[in-house]
Amino acid sequence: MNLKPARKFLKAACAAFALCLAVFALSGCSGKFVVLDPQGPVAATQQRLIVLSAVLCAIVIIPVLAILVFIVWRYRDKPGNKAPYTPDWHDSKLLETIWWGIPIIIIGILGTYTARDTFALAKPPVSDTTPITVQVTSLDWKWLFTYPDQHIATVNYVQIPAGVPVRFQLTSDAPMNSFWVPQLGGQEYTMPGMAMQLWLQADKPGVYYGTGANFSGKDFAHMRFDVEAKPQAEFNQWVSSVKQTAPALTKSGYEQLVQPGTSEKTLYSSYPDGLFDDIVNKNGGMYMHHSSAPGEPGESSGTSATGATGTSGMTDMPGMNHH
């Protein structure tokens, strides 16, 4: 048996693996891996799930790769190889128990922790402060953020108070997209006619990278935004400054904003009442809450999206096709 092609392939694979490691190491020197740099309780919980998943996968992958190397070496075609040859071998109860039992155990462990944390993250992070609400609308190719309690709006920029749970309500007035702030938590989709919900929190002041994580057209790469967390007092000052210095977002201004195109960071001192509800309703009008029970923190924000009652997780809106 000619082993030269196999040896060449093995050398090429080793070289490629070494190159990947070098790129990985060099990129690590120039900056942080934001997904593995949690700056809030939601991201920290999700990072633990990532680590757990990696460890459980390694329990399978490493032994399988080691057995593969052993089999290739042990049963190689070489004169004098005394490896046992058993062409009539049918089964082994021990081996079948191992290769079925271990994956079942791993899936059970991973499923248990994933379900536990998923239900826990559907509620606001534990905090002794009152949550705030930020409504998010993905457009072509920009992000509109409205603050129902402060009644201000921003484009491609979010400011939140540090240490305060933030309820992001998400919809789209354009193709489906995905709202993602890696250091604060996982992504959540934005869809026309649907208002989704995502709880996030920044533990300390800082500027966090946000982006659209879904292909949505030719300028989707420009759908980036900064999430700036500041102490509560500085956040309040910022809100007051925006109200005093920024222009208002009018209905005609929104109609221009919704047109396809990119945009720079923009601040607005006010916006039309019920704008977020109007955006949702004109595209179908379904609210997906994933919310806590009525009366828990964050259940009052002054809009129909956050004022819904019940624990079913969904509220029918006017104009919705109930069939």
Stockholm file with secondary structure:
# STOCKHOLM 1.0

chainA/1-323         MNLKPARKFLKAACAAFALCLAVFALSGCSGKFVVLDPQGPVAATQQRLIVLSAVLCAIVIIPVLAILVFIVWRYRDKPGNKAPYTPDWHDSKLLETIWWGIPIIIIGILGTYTARDTFALAKPPVSDTTPITVQVTSLDWKWLFTYPDQHIATVNYVQIPAGVPVRFQLTSDAPMNSFWVPQLGGQEYTMPGMAMQLWLQADKPGVYYGTGANFSGKDFAHMRFDVEAKPQAEFNQWVSSVKQTAPALTKSGYEQLVQPGTSEKTLYSSYPDGLFDDIVNKNGGMYMHHSSAPGEPGESSGTSATGATGTSGMTDMPGMNHH
#=GR chainA/1-323 SS CCCHHHHHHHHHHHHHHHHHHHHHHHHHHHSCCGGGCCCSHHHHHHHHHHHHHHHHHHHHHHHHHHHHHHHHHHTCCCTTCCCCCCTTCCCCHHHHHHHHHHHHHHHHHHHHHHHHHHHHHTSCCSCSSCCEEEEEEEETTEEEEEETTTTEEEESEEEEETTSCEEEEEEESSSCEEEECTTTCCCEEEBTTEEEEEEECCSSSEEEEEEECSCCSTTGGGCEEEEEEECHHHHHHHHHHHHHHSCCCCHHHHHHHTSSSCCCCEEESCCCTTHHHHHHHHTTCEEECCCCCTTSTTCCSSSTTTSCCSSSSEEECTTCCCC
#=GC SS_cons         CCCHHHHHHHHHHHHHHHHHHHHHHHHHHHSCCGGGCCCSHHHHHHHHHHHHHHHHHHHHHHHHHHHHHHHHHHTCCCTTCCCCCCTTCCCCHHHHHHHHHHHHHHHHHHHHHHHHHHHHHTSCCSCSSCCEEEEEEEETTEEEEEETTTTEEEESEEEEETTSCEEEEEEESSSCEEEECTTTCCCEEEBTTEEEEEEECCSSSEEEEEEECSCCSTTGGGCEEEEEEECHHHHHHHHHHHHHHSCCCCHHHHHHHTSSSCCCCEEESCCCTTHHHHHHHHTTCEEECCCCCTTSTTCCSSSTTTSCCSSSSEEECTTCCCC
//
